[in-house]
Amino acid sequence: MSKQWVSKRLTINLAKIEMELLAAVSEKTGRSITDLVRESIRITYKEFAHSEKNSPRLP
């Protein structure tokens, strides 16, 4: 079963060091920068939702 994405494009500005860090993790793990950013968003949301009582859940 393949994932079906409903895409939205997001442009972000990163400091040089942030991009270098992402590139280094991407290279060492073989994961794309996009995948790493998506995972970071999910982790941040879960931490936020855990601290908020009535937060909507992730699908």
Secondary structure, 3 states (H helix, E strand, C coil): CCCCCCCCCCCCCCCHHHHHHHHHHHHHHCCCHHHHHHHHHHHHHHHHHHHCCCCCCCC
